[in-house]
Amino acid sequence: MSKYIDAYNSMGNSGFEAIDFIFKVCVIILVDMANFLGISYEAINIIIFVLLQPGLILLFFILWRKERKKNIIS
């Protein structure tokens, strides 16, 4: 339970209730995923936002370029 409290206390107040609600739900999901995988909340943040997200962006950019090149040639 203290991980939830620590994550909740670290949140800023954006001034938009809907954004704050979505952020809080995402933090709860990340804490649950971290507990399930047996790693820390910070580690799962690094895995998702430093490794997976940029990797997916790069992958989709490469795939888009390949399709664009294929369509230009055809």
mmJSON file of the N, C-alpha and C atoms, coordinates in Angstrom:
{"data_MODEL":{"atom_site":{
"group_PDB":["ATOM","ATOM","ATOM","ATOM","ATOM","ATOM","ATOM","ATOM","ATOM","ATOM","ATOM","ATOM","ATOM","ATOM","ATOM","ATOM","ATOM","ATOM","ATOM","ATOM","ATOM","ATOM","ATOM","ATOM","ATOM","ATOM","ATOM","ATOM","ATOM","ATOM","ATOM","ATOM","ATOM","ATOM","ATOM","ATOM","ATOM","ATOM","ATOM","ATOM","ATOM","ATOM","ATOM","ATOM","ATOM","ATOM","ATOM","ATOM","ATOM","ATOM","ATOM","ATOM","ATOM","ATOM","ATOM","ATOM","ATOM","ATOM","ATOM","ATOM","ATOM","ATOM","ATOM","ATOM","ATOM","ATOM","ATOM","ATOM","ATOM","ATOM","ATOM","ATOM","ATOM","ATOM","ATOM","ATOM","ATOM","ATOM","ATOM","ATOM","ATOM","ATOM","ATOM","ATOM","ATOM","ATOM","ATOM","ATOM","ATOM","ATOM","ATOM","ATOM","ATOM","ATOM","ATOM","ATOM","ATOM","ATOM","ATOM","ATOM","ATOM","ATOM","ATOM","ATOM","ATOM","ATOM","ATOM","ATOM","ATOM","ATOM","ATOM","ATOM","ATOM","ATOM","ATOM","ATOM","ATOM","ATOM","ATOM","ATOM","ATOM","ATOM","ATOM","ATOM","ATOM","ATOM","ATOM","ATOM","ATOM","ATOM","ATOM","ATOM","ATOM","ATOM","ATOM","ATOM","ATOM","ATOM","ATOM","ATOM","ATOM","ATOM","ATOM","ATOM","ATOM","ATOM","ATOM","ATOM","ATOM","ATOM","ATOM","ATOM","ATOM","ATOM","ATOM","ATOM","ATOM","ATOM","ATOM","ATOM","ATOM","ATOM","ATOM","ATOM","ATOM","ATOM","ATOM","ATOM","ATOM","ATOM","ATOM","ATOM","ATOM","ATOM","ATOM","ATOM","ATOM","ATOM","ATOM","ATOM","ATOM","ATOM","ATOM","ATOM","ATOM","ATOM","ATOM","ATOM","ATOM","ATOM","ATOM","ATOM","ATOM","ATOM","ATOM","ATOM","ATOM","ATOM","ATOM","ATOM","ATOM","ATOM","ATOM","ATOM","ATOM","ATOM","ATOM","ATOM","ATOM","ATOM","ATOM","ATOM","ATOM","ATOM","ATOM","ATOM","ATOM","ATOM","ATOM","ATOM","ATOM","ATOM"],
"id":[1,2,3,4,5,6,7,8,9,10,11,12,13,14,15,16,17,18,19,20,21,22,23,24,25,26,27,28,29,30,31,32,33,34,35,36,37,38,39,40,41,42,43,44,45,46,47,48,49,50,51,52,53,54,55,56,57,58,59,60,61,62,63,64,65,66,67,68,69,70,71,72,73,74,75,76,77,78,79,80,81,82,83,84,85,86,87,88,89,90,91,92,93,94,95,96,97,98,99,100,101,102,103,104,105,106,107,108,109,110,111,112,113,114,115,116,117,118,119,120,121,122,123,124,125,126,127,128,129,130,131,132,133,134,135,136,137,138,139,140,141,142,143,144,145,146,147,148,149,150,151,152,153,154,155,156,157,158,159,160,161,162,163,164,165,166,167,168,169,170,171,172,173,174,175,176,177,178,179,180,181,182,183,184,185,186,187,188,189,190,191,192,193,194,195,196,197,198,199,200,201,202,203,204,205,206,207,208,209,210,211,212,213,214,215,216,217,218,219,220,221,222],
"type_symbol":["N","C","C","N","C","C","N","C","C","N","C","C","N","C","C","N","C","C","N","C","C","N","C","C","N","C","C","N","C","C","N","C","C","N","C","C","N","C","C","N","C","C","N","C","C","N","C","C","N","C","C","N","C","C","N","C","C","N","C","C","N","C","C","N","C","C","N","C","C","N","C","C","N","C","C","N","C","C","N","C","C","N","C","C","N","C","C","N","C","C","N","C","C","N","C","C","N","C","C","N","C","C","N","C","C","N","C","C","N","C","C","N","C","C","N","C","C","N","C","C","N","C","C","N","C","C","N","C","C","N","C","C","N","C","C","N","C","C","N","C","C","N","C","C","N","C","C","N","C","C","N","C","C","N","C","C","N","C","C","N","C","C","N","C","C","N","C","C","N","C","C","N","C","C","N","C","C","N","C","C","N","C","C","N","C","C","N","C","C","N","C","C","N","C","C","N","C","C","N","C","C","N","C","C","N","C","C","N","C","C","N","C","C","N","C","C","N","C","C","N","C","C"],
"label_atom_id":["N","CA","C","N","CA","C","N","CA","C","N","CA","C","N","CA","C","N","CA","C","N","CA","C","N","CA","C","N","CA","C","N","CA","C","N","CA","C","N","CA","C","N","CA","C","N","CA","C","N","CA","C","N","CA","C","N","CA","C","N","CA","C","N","CA","C","N","CA","C","N","CA","C","N","CA","C","N","CA","C","N","CA","C","N","CA","C","N","CA","C","N","CA","C","N","CA","C","N","CA","C","N","CA","C","N","CA","C","N","CA","C","N","CA","C","N","CA","C","N","CA","C","N","CA","C","N","CA","C","N","CA","C","N","CA","C","N","CA","C","N","CA","C","N","CA","C","N","CA","C","N","CA","C","N","CA","C","N","CA","C","N","CA","C","N","CA","C","N","CA","C","N","CA","C","N","CA","C","N","CA","C","N","CA","C","N","CA","C","N","CA","C","N","CA","C","N","CA","C","N","CA","C","N","CA","C","N","CA","C","N","CA","C","N","CA","C","N","CA","C","N","CA","C","N","CA","C","N","CA","C","N","CA","C","N","CA","C","N","CA","C","N","CA","C","N","CA","C","N","CA","C","N","CA","C","N","CA","C"],
"label_alt_id":[null,null,null,null,null,null,null,null,null,null,null,null,null,null,null,null,null,null,null,null,null,null,null,null,null,null,null,null,null,null,null,null,null,null,null,null,null,null,null,null,null,null,null,null,null,null,null,null,null,null,null,null,null,null,null,null,null,null,null,null,null,null,null,null,null,null,null,null,null,null,null,null,null,null,null,null,null,null,null,null,null,null,null,null,null,null,null,null,null,null,null,null,null,null,null,null,null,null,null,null,null,null,null,null,null,null,null,null,null,null,null,null,null,null,null,null,null,null,null,null,null,null,null,null,null,null,null,null,null,null,null,null,null,null,null,null,null,null,null,null,null,null,null,null,null,null,null,null,null,null,null,null,null,null,null,null,null,null,null,null,null,null,null,null,null,null,null,null,null,null,null,null,null,null,null,null,null,null,null,null,null,null,null,null,null,null,null,null,null,null,null,null,null,null,null,null,null,null,null,null,null,null,null,null,null,null,null,null,null,null,null,null,null,null,null,null,null,null,null,null,null,null],
"label_comp_id":["MET","MET","MET","SER","SER","SER","LYS","LYS","LYS","TYR","TYR","TYR","ILE","ILE","ILE","ASP","ASP","ASP","ALA","ALA","ALA","TYR","TYR","TYR","ASN","ASN","ASN","SER","SER","SER","MET","MET","MET","GLY","GLY","GLY","ASN","ASN","ASN","SER","SER","SER","GLY","GLY","GLY","PHE","PHE","PHE","GLU","GLU","GLU","ALA","ALA","ALA","ILE","ILE","ILE","ASP","ASP","ASP","PHE","PHE","PHE","ILE","ILE","ILE","PHE","PHE","PHE","LYS","LYS","LYS","VAL","VAL","VAL","CYS","CYS","CYS","VAL","VAL","VAL","ILE","ILE","ILE","ILE","ILE","ILE","LEU","LEU","LEU","VAL","VAL","VAL","ASP","ASP","ASP","MET","MET","MET","ALA","ALA","ALA","ASN","ASN","ASN","PHE","PHE","PHE","LEU","LEU","LEU","GLY","GLY","GLY","ILE","ILE","ILE","SER","SER","SER","TYR","TYR","TYR","GLU","GLU","GLU","ALA","ALA","ALA","ILE","ILE","ILE","ASN","ASN","ASN","ILE","ILE","ILE","ILE","ILE","ILE","ILE","ILE","ILE","PHE","PHE","PHE","VAL","VAL","VAL","LEU","LEU","LEU","LEU","LEU","LEU","GLN","GLN","GLN","PRO","PRO","PRO","GLY","GLY","GLY","LEU","LEU","LEU","ILE","ILE","ILE","LEU","LEU","LEU","LEU","LEU","LEU","PHE","PHE","PHE","PHE","PHE","PHE","ILE","ILE","ILE","LEU","LEU","LEU","TRP","TRP","TRP","ARG","ARG","ARG","LYS","LYS","LYS","GLU","GLU","GLU","ARG","ARG","ARG","LYS","LYS","LYS","LYS","LYS","LYS","ASN","ASN","ASN","ILE","ILE","ILE","ILE","ILE","ILE","SER","SER","SER"],
"label_asym_id":["A","A","A","A","A","A","A","A","A","A","A","A","A","A","A","A","A","A","A","A","A","A","A","A","A","A","A","A","A","A","A","A","A","A","A","A","A","A","A","A","A","A","A","A","A","A","A","A","A","A","A","A","A","A","A","A","A","A","A","A","A","A","A","A","A","A","A","A","A","A","A","A","A","A","A","A","A","A","A","A","A","A","A","A","A","A","A","A","A","A","A","A","A","A","A","A","A","A","A","A","A","A","A","A","A","A","A","A","A","A","A","A","A","A","A","A","A","A","A","A","A","A","A","A","A","A","A","A","A","A","A","A","A","A","A","A","A","A","A","A","A","A","A","A","A","A","A","A","A","A","A","A","A","A","A","A","A","A","A","A","A","A","A","A","A","A","A","A","A","A","A","A","A","A","A","A","A","A","A","A","A","A","A","A","A","A","A","A","A","A","A","A","A","A","A","A","A","A","A","A","A","A","A","A","A","A","A","A","A","A","A","A","A","A","A","A","A","A","A","A","A","A"],
"label_entity_id":["1","1","1","1","1","1","1","1","1","1","1","1","1","1","1","1","1","1","1","1","1","1","1","1","1","1","1","1","1","1","1","1","1","1","1","1","1","1","1","1","1","1","1","1","1","1","1","1","1","1","1","1","1","1","1","1","1","1","1","1","1","1","1","1","1","1","1","1","1","1","1","1","1","1","1","1","1","1","1","1","1","1","1","1","1","1","1","1","1","1","1","1","1","1","1","1","1","1","1","1","1","1","1","1","1","1","1","1","1","1","1","1","1","1","1","1","1","1","1","1","1","1","1","1","1","1","1","1","1","1","1","1","1","1","1","1","1","1","1","1","1","1","1","1","1","1","1","1","1","1","1","1","1","1","1","1","1","1","1","1","1","1","1","1","1","1","1","1","1","1","1","1","1","1","1","1","1","1","1","1","1","1","1","1","1","1","1","1","1","1","1","1","1","1","1","1","1","1","1","1","1","1","1","1","1","1","1","1","1","1","1","1","1","1","1","1","1","1","1","1","1","1"],
"label_seq_id":[1,1,1,2,2,2,3,3,3,4,4,4,5,5,5,6,6,6,7,7,7,8,8,8,9,9,9,10,10,10,11,11,11,12,12,12,13,13,13,14,14,14,15,15,15,16,16,16,17,17,17,18,18,18,19,19,19,20,20,20,21,21,21,22,22,22,23,23,23,24,24,24,25,25,25,26,26,26,27,27,27,28,28,28,29,29,29,30,30,30,31,31,31,32,32,32,33,33,33,34,34,34,35,35,35,36,36,36,37,37,37,38,38,38,39,39,39,40,40,40,41,41,41,42,42,42,43,43,43,44,44,44,45,45,45,46,46,46,47,47,47,48,48,48,49,49,49,50,50,50,51,51,51,52,52,52,53,53,53,54,54,54,55,55,55,56,56,56,57,57,57,58,58,58,59,59,59,60,60,60,61,61,61,62,62,62,63,63,63,64,64,64,65,65,65,66,66,66,67,67,67,68,68,68,69,69,69,70,70,70,71,71,71,72,72,72,73,73,73,74,74,74],
"pdbx_PDB_ins_code":[null,null,null,null,null,null,null,null,null,null,null,null,null,null,null,null,null,null,null,null,null,null,null,null,null,null,null,null,null,null,null,null,null,null,null,null,null,null,null,null,null,null,null,null,null,null,null,null,null,null,null,null,null,null,null,null,null,null,null,null,null,null,null,null,null,null,null,null,null,null,null,null,null,null,null,null,null,null,null,null,null,null,null,null,null,null,null,null,null,null,null,null,null,null,null,null,null,null,null,null,null,null,null,null,null,null,null,null,null,null,null,null,null,null,null,null,null,null,null,null,null,null,null,null,null,null,null,null,null,null,null,null,null,null,null,null,null,null,null,null,null,null,null,null,null,null,null,null,null,null,null,null,null,null,null,null,null,null,null,null,null,null,null,null,null,null,null,null,null,null,null,null,null,null,null,null,null,null,null,null,null,null,null,null,null,null,null,null,null,null,null,null,null,null,null,null,null,null,null,null,null,null,null,null,null,null,null,null,null,null,null,null,null,null,null,null,null,null,null,null,null,null],
"Cartn_x":[0.818,0.0,0.859,2.047,2.883,3.379,3.508,3.933,2.875,1.606,0.527,0.586,0.797,0.846,2.041,3.209,4.393,4.156,3.586,3.309,2.269,1.236,0.182,0.732,1.592,2.153,3.134,3.709,4.673,3.994,2.677,1.952,1.734,1.868,1.532,0.067,-0.432,-1.822,-1.836,-2.35,-2.32,-3.395,-4.418,-5.512,-6.662,-6.44,-7.479,-7.859,-9.084,-9.525,-9.447,-9.826,-9.817,-8.39,-7.456,-6.062,-5.498,-5.788,-5.324,-5.882,-7.155,-7.773,-7.1,-6.892,-6.243,-4.828,-4.108,-2.754,-2.745,-3.667,-3.734,-4.044,-4.948,-5.271,-4.042,-3.315,-2.111,-1.039,-0.893,0.081,-0.301,-1.574,-2.028,-1.741,-1.99,-1.711,-0.218,0.622,2.066,2.551,2.018,2.411,1.986,0.785,0.331,1.206,1.555,2.438,3.805,4.322,5.617,5.567,4.499,4.357,4.231,3.467,3.27,4.58,5.389,6.648,7.794,7.577,8.603,9.716,9.392,10.369,9.791,10.607,10.141,9.32,8.58,7.781,8.686,9.831,10.772,11.326,11.609,12.145,11.131,9.876,8.866,8.66,8.793,8.746,9.878,11.073,12.225,12.017,11.559,11.337,10.331,9.239,8.181,8.567,8.988,9.138,10.531,11.532,12.878,13.24,12.719,13.056,11.934,10.76,9.677,9.103,8.733,8.104,9.024,10.28,11.145,11.398,11.495,11.676,10.502,9.289,8.097,8.007,8.346,8.337,9.317,10.511,11.507,11.046,10.476,9.966,8.886,7.911,6.839,7.342,8.333,8.926,9.598,10.355,11.018,9.988,8.957,7.911,7.192,6.931,6.279,7.151,8.46,9.377,9.435,9.437,9.461,8.199,7.044,5.786,5.727,6.187,6.183,7.089,8.253,9.179,8.577,7.906,7.291,6.168,5.379,4.289,4.769,5.887,6.446,6.979,7.616,8.194,7.088,6.002,4.927,4.178],
"Cartn_y":[-1.195,0.0,1.256,1.188,2.393,2.787,1.817,2.165,3.028,2.723,3.552,4.952,5.033,6.333,7.141,6.491,7.189,7.71,6.862,7.285,8.399,8.288,9.298,10.644,10.615,11.857,12.514,11.735,12.306,12.978,12.855,13.416,14.898,15.599,17.017,17.191,18.353,18.663,19.478,18.879,19.548,20.624,20.539,21.479,20.957,19.831,19.193,17.883,17.803,16.654,15.353,15.386,14.17,13.656,14.561,14.169,13.606,14.241,13.739,12.353,12.131,10.827,9.751,10.038,9.065,8.772,9.812,9.627,8.751,8.996,8.189,6.736,6.486,5.109,4.44,5.165,4.605,4.298,5.152,4.901,3.645,3.49,2.286,1.043,1.12,-0.02,-0.326,0.704,0.49,-0.119,0.333,-0.232,-1.697,-2.008,-3.401,-4.259,-3.731,-4.478,-4.709,-3.701,-3.83,-4.898,-4.885,-5.911,-7.307,-7.425,-8.713,-9.251,-8.368,-8.779,-8.856,-8.335,-8.384,-7.368,-6.236,-5.172,-3.881,-2.848,-1.596,-0.787,0.159,1.085,1.881,2.297,3.063,2.219,0.94,0.053,-0.17,-0.351,-0.556,0.72,1.883,3.146,3.225,2.844,2.865,1.889,0.691,-0.311,0.194,0.756,1.194,2.462,3.495,4.814,5.129,4.327,4.553,3.495,2.281,1.202,0.875,0.507,0.043,1.144,2.267,3.323,3.832,4.208,4.643,3.526,2.289,1.167,0.996,1.133,1.034,2.195,3.389,4.539,4.313,3.846,3.562,2.459,1.389,0.284,0.769,1.517,2.002,2.999,3.802,4.716,3.937,2.892,2.056,1.361,0.807,0.144,1.13,2.329,3.359,3.733,3.9,4.248,3.145,1.885,0.768,0.757,0.946,0.965,2.153,3.283,4.481,4.283,3.692,3.424,2.417,1.394,0.387,1.002,1.903,2.534,3.536,4.186,5.135,4.392,3.252,2.473,1.847,1.421,0.74,1.639],
"Cartn_z":[0.0,0.0,0.0,0.599,0.654,-0.728,-1.648,-3.005,-3.686,-3.438,-3.977,-3.396,-2.099,-1.424,-1.921,-2.05,-2.561,-3.968,-4.835,-6.214,-6.238,-5.418,-5.37,-4.902,-3.893,-3.348,-4.31,-5.221,-6.162,-7.347,-7.457,-8.599,-8.43,-9.544,-9.541,-9.862,-9.603,-9.909,-11.189,-12.264,-13.568,-13.694,-12.87,-12.975,-13.821,-14.501,-15.3,-14.633,-14.161,-13.384,-14.179,-15.453,-16.271,-16.473,-16.727,-16.919,-15.623,-14.505,-13.214,-12.93,-13.253,-13.02,-13.867,-15.157,-16.038,-15.557,-15.139,-14.636,-13.39,-12.466,-11.247,-11.549,-12.496,-12.888,-13.499,-14.341,-14.955,-13.915,-12.93,-11.862,-11.09,-10.794,-10.081,-10.918,-12.229,-13.108,-13.14,-13.215,-13.224,-11.916,-10.794,-9.495,-9.428,-9.907,-9.921,-10.831,-12.008,-12.915,-12.287,-11.61,-10.952,-9.869,-9.08,-8.04,-8.645,-9.738,-10.39,-10.958,-11.554,-12.156,-11.147,-9.95,-8.923,-9.121,-9.766,-9.954,-9.382,-9.355,-8.766,-9.757,-9.234,-10.052,-10.99,-10.485,-11.299,-12.432,-12.159,-13.194,-14.311,-13.958,-15.0,-15.81,-15.184,-15.926,-16.943,-16.532,-17.436,-18.584,-18.272,-19.316,-20.339,-19.874,-20.794,-21.546,-20.832,-21.446,-21.976,-21.619,-22.143,-23.179,-23.033,-23.961,-24.939,-24.437,-25.308,-26.199,-25.612,-26.41,-27.525,-27.242,-28.346,-29.357,-28.881,-29.8,-30.735,-30.202,-31.053,-32.036,-31.578,-32.481,-33.627,-33.317,-34.34,-35.28,-34.736,-35.555,-36.518,-36.022,-36.879,-37.92,-37.567,-38.536,-39.666,-39.316,-40.323,-41.202,-40.608,-41.395,-42.312,-41.819,-42.628,-43.819,-43.58,-44.664,-45.717,-45.272,-46.21,-47.064,-46.451,-47.199,-48.144,-47.684,-48.521,-49.732,-49.506,-50.599,-51.579,-51.043,-51.891,-52.735,-52.177,-52.901,-53.945,-53.697,-54.654,-55.88,-55.655,-56.738,-57.606,-57.001,-57.751,-58.679],
"occupancy":[1.0,1.0,1.0,1.0,1.0,1.0,1.0,1.0,1.0,1.0,1.0,1.0,1.0,1.0,1.0,1.0,1.0,1.0,1.0,1.0,1.0,1.0,1.0,1.0,1.0,1.0,1.0,1.0,1.0,1.0,1.0,1.0,1.0,1.0,1.0,1.0,1.0,1.0,1.0,1.0,1.0,1.0,1.0,1.0,1.0,1.0,1.0,1.0,1.0,1.0,1.0,1.0,1.0,1.0,1.0,1.0,1.0,1.0,1.0,1.0,1.0,1.0,1.0,1.0,1.0,1.0,1.0,1.0,1.0,1.0,1.0,1.0,1.0,1.0,1.0,1.0,1.0,1.0,1.0,1.0,1.0,1.0,1.0,1.0,1.0,1.0,1.0,1.0,1.0,1.0,1.0,1.0,1.0,1.0,1.0,1.0,1.0,1.0,1.0,1.0,1.0,1.0,1.0,1.0,1.0,1.0,1.0,1.0,1.0,1.0,1.0,1.0,1.0,1.0,1.0,1.0,1.0,1.0,1.0,1.0,1.0,1.0,1.0,1.0,1.0,1.0,1.0,1.0,1.0,1.0,1.0,1.0,1.0,1.0,1.0,1.0,1.0,1.0,1.0,1.0,1.0,1.0,1.0,1.0,1.0,1.0,1.0,1.0,1.0,1.0,1.0,1.0,1.0,1.0,1.0,1.0,1.0,1.0,1.0,1.0,1.0,1.0,1.0,1.0,1.0,1.0,1.0,1.0,1.0,1.0,1.0,1.0,1.0,1.0,1.0,1.0,1.0,1.0,1.0,1.0,1.0,1.0,1.0,1.0,1.0,1.0,1.0,1.0,1.0,1.0,1.0,1.0,1.0,1.0,1.0,1.0,1.0,1.0,1.0,1.0,1.0,1.0,1.0,1.0,1.0,1.0,1.0,1.0,1.0,1.0,1.0,1.0,1.0,1.0,1.0,1.0,1.0,1.0,1.0,1.0,1.0,1.0],
"B_iso_or_equiv":[0.0,0.0,0.0,0.0,0.0,0.0,0.0,0.0,0.0,0.0,0.0,0.0,0.0,0.0,0.0,0.0,0.0,0.0,0.0,0.0,0.0,0.0,0.0,0.0,0.0,0.0,0.0,0.0,0.0,0.0,0.0,0.0,0.0,0.0,0.0,0.0,0.0,0.0,0.0,0.0,0.0,0.0,0.0,0.0,0.0,0.0,0.0,0.0,0.0,0.0,0.0,0.0,0.0,0.0,0.0,0.0,0.0,0.0,0.0,0.0,0.0,0.0,0.0,0.0,0.0,0.0,0.0,0.0,0.0,0.0,0.0,0.0,0.0,0.0,0.0,0.0,0.0,0.0,0.0,0.0,0.0,0.0,0.0,0.0,0.0,0.0,0.0,0.0,0.0,0.0,0.0,0.0,0.0,0.0,0.0,0.0,0.0,0.0,0.0,0.0,0.0,0.0,0.0,0.0,0.0,0.0,0.0,0.0,0.0,0.0,0.0,0.0,0.0,0.0,0.0,0.0,0.0,0.0,0.0,0.0,0.0,0.0,0.0,0.0,0.0,0.0,0.0,0.0,0.0,0.0,0.0,0.0,0.0,0.0,0.0,0.0,0.0,0.0,0.0,0.0,0.0,0.0,0.0,0.0,0.0,0.0,0.0,0.0,0.0,0.0,0.0,0.0,0.0,0.0,0.0,0.0,0.0,0.0,0.0,0.0,0.0,0.0,0.0,0.0,0.0,0.0,0.0,0.0,0.0,0.0,0.0,0.0,0.0,0.0,0.0,0.0,0.0,0.0,0.0,0.0,0.0,0.0,0.0,0.0,0.0,0.0,0.0,0.0,0.0,0.0,0.0,0.0,0.0,0.0,0.0,0.0,0.0,0.0,0.0,0.0,0.0,0.0,0.0,0.0,0.0,0.0,0.0,0.0,0.0,0.0,0.0,0.0,0.0,0.0,0.0,0.0,0.0,0.0,0.0,0.0,0.0,0.0],
"pdbx_formal_charge":[null,null,null,null,null,null,null,null,null,null,null,null,null,null,null,null,null,null,null,null,null,null,null,null,null,null,null,null,null,null,null,null,null,null,null,null,null,null,null,null,null,null,null,null,null,null,null,null,null,null,null,null,null,null,null,null,null,null,null,null,null,null,null,null,null,null,null,null,null,null,null,null,null,null,null,null,null,null,null,null,null,null,null,null,null,null,null,null,null,null,null,null,null,null,null,null,null,null,null,null,null,null,null,null,null,null,null,null,null,null,null,null,null,null,null,null,null,null,null,null,null,null,null,null,null,null,null,null,null,null,null,null,null,null,null,null,null,null,null,null,null,null,null,null,null,null,null,null,null,null,null,null,null,null,null,null,null,null,null,null,null,null,null,null,null,null,null,null,null,null,null,null,null,null,null,null,null,null,null,null,null,null,null,null,null,null,null,null,null,null,null,null,null,null,null,null,null,null,null,null,null,null,null,null,null,null,null,null,null,null,null,null,null,null,null,null,null,null,null,null,null,null],
"auth_seq_id":[1,1,1,2,2,2,3,3,3,4,4,4,5,5,5,6,6,6,7,7,7,8,8,8,9,9,9,10,10,10,11,11,11,12,12,12,13,13,13,14,14,14,15,15,15,16,16,16,17,17,17,18,18,18,19,19,19,20,20,20,21,21,21,22,22,22,23,23,23,24,24,24,25,25,25,26,26,26,27,27,27,28,28,28,29,29,29,30,30,30,31,31,31,32,32,32,33,33,33,34,34,34,35,35,35,36,36,36,37,37,37,38,38,38,39,39,39,40,40,40,41,41,41,42,42,42,43,43,43,44,44,44,45,45,45,46,46,46,47,47,47,48,48,48,49,49,49,50,50,50,51,51,51,52,52,52,53,53,53,54,54,54,55,55,55,56,56,56,57,57,57,58,58,58,59,59,59,60,60,60,61,61,61,62,62,62,63,63,63,64,64,64,65,65,65,66,66,66,67,67,67,68,68,68,69,69,69,70,70,70,71,71,71,72,72,72,73,73,73,74,74,74],
"auth_comp_id":["MET","MET","MET","SER","SER","SER","LYS","LYS","LYS","TYR","TYR","TYR","ILE","ILE","ILE","ASP","ASP","ASP","ALA","ALA","ALA","TYR","TYR","TYR","ASN","ASN","ASN","SER","SER","SER","MET","MET","MET","GLY","GLY","GLY","ASN","ASN","ASN","SER","SER","SER","GLY","GLY","GLY","PHE","PHE","PHE","GLU","GLU","GLU","ALA","ALA","ALA","ILE","ILE","ILE","ASP","ASP","ASP","PHE","PHE","PHE","ILE","ILE","ILE","PHE","PHE","PHE","LYS","LYS","LYS","VAL","VAL","VAL","CYS","CYS","CYS","VAL","VAL","VAL","ILE","ILE","ILE","ILE","ILE","ILE","LEU","LEU","LEU","VAL","VAL","VAL","ASP","ASP","ASP","MET","MET","MET","ALA","ALA","ALA","ASN","ASN","ASN","PHE","PHE","PHE","LEU","LEU","LEU","GLY","GLY","GLY","ILE","ILE","ILE","SER","SER","SER","TYR","TYR","TYR","GLU","GLU","GLU","ALA","ALA","ALA","ILE","ILE","ILE","ASN","ASN","ASN","ILE","ILE","ILE","ILE","ILE","ILE","ILE","ILE","ILE","PHE","PHE","PHE","VAL","VAL","VAL","LEU","LEU","LEU","LEU","LEU","LEU","GLN","GLN","GLN","PRO","PRO","PRO","GLY","GLY","GLY","LEU","LEU","LEU","ILE","ILE","ILE","LEU","LEU","LEU","LEU","LEU","LEU","PHE","PHE","PHE","PHE","PHE","PHE","ILE","ILE","ILE","LEU","LEU","LEU","TRP","TRP","TRP","ARG","ARG","ARG","LYS","LYS","LYS","GLU","GLU","GLU","ARG","ARG","ARG","LYS","LYS","LYS","LYS","LYS","LYS","ASN","ASN","ASN","ILE","ILE","ILE","ILE","ILE","ILE","SER","SER","SER"],
"auth_asym_id":["A","A","A","A","A","A","A","A","A","A","A","A","A","A","A","A","A","A","A","A","A","A","A","A","A","A","A","A","A","A","A","A","A","A","A","A","A","A","A","A","A","A","A","A","A","A","A","A","A","A","A","A","A","A","A","A","A","A","A","A","A","A","A","A","A","A","A","A","A","A","A","A","A","A","A","A","A","A","A","A","A","A","A","A","A","A","A","A","A","A","A","A","A","A","A","A","A","A","A","A","A","A","A","A","A","A","A","A","A","A","A","A","A","A","A","A","A","A","A","A","A","A","A","A","A","A","A","A","A","A","A","A","A","A","A","A","A","A","A","A","A","A","A","A","A","A","A","A","A","A","A","A","A","A","A","A","A","A","A","A","A","A","A","A","A","A","A","A","A","A","A","A","A","A","A","A","A","A","A","A","A","A","A","A","A","A","A","A","A","A","A","A","A","A","A","A","A","A","A","A","A","A","A","A","A","A","A","A","A","A","A","A","A","A","A","A","A","A","A","A","A","A"],
"auth_atom_id":["N","CA","C","N","CA","C","N","CA","C","N","CA","C","N","CA","C","N","CA","C","N","CA","C","N","CA","C","N","CA","C","N","CA","C","N","CA","C","N","CA","C","N","CA","C","N","CA","C","N","CA","C","N","CA","C","N","CA","C","N","CA","C","N","CA","C","N","CA","C","N","CA","C","N","CA","C","N","CA","C","N","CA","C","N","CA","C","N","CA","C","N","CA","C","N","CA","C","N","CA","C","N","CA","C","N","CA","C","N","CA","C","N","CA","C","N","CA","C","N","CA","C","N","CA","C","N","CA","C","N","CA","C","N","CA","C","N","CA","C","N","CA","C","N","CA","C","N","CA","C","N","CA","C","N","CA","C","N","CA","C","N","CA","C","N","CA","C","N","CA","C","N","CA","C","N","CA","C","N","CA","C","N","CA","C","N","CA","C","N","CA","C","N","CA","C","N","CA","C","N","CA","C","N","CA","C","N","CA","C","N","CA","C","N","CA","C","N","CA","C","N","CA","C","N","CA","C","N","CA","C","N","CA","C","N","CA","C","N","CA","C","N","CA","C","N","CA","C","N","CA","C","N","CA","C","N","CA","C"],
"pdbx_PDB_model_num":[1,1,1,1,1,1,1,1,1,1,1,1,1,1,1,1,1,1,1,1,1,1,1,1,1,1,1,1,1,1,1,1,1,1,1,1,1,1,1,1,1,1,1,1,1,1,1,1,1,1,1,1,1,1,1,1,1,1,1,1,1,1,1,1,1,1,1,1,1,1,1,1,1,1,1,1,1,1,1,1,1,1,1,1,1,1,1,1,1,1,1,1,1,1,1,1,1,1,1,1,1,1,1,1,1,1,1,1,1,1,1,1,1,1,1,1,1,1,1,1,1,1,1,1,1,1,1,1,1,1,1,1,1,1,1,1,1,1,1,1,1,1,1,1,1,1,1,1,1,1,1,1,1,1,1,1,1,1,1,1,1,1,1,1,1,1,1,1,1,1,1,1,1,1,1,1,1,1,1,1,1,1,1,1,1,1,1,1,1,1,1,1,1,1,1,1,1,1,1,1,1,1,1,1,1,1,1,1,1,1,1,1,1,1,1,1,1,1,1,1,1,1]
}}}
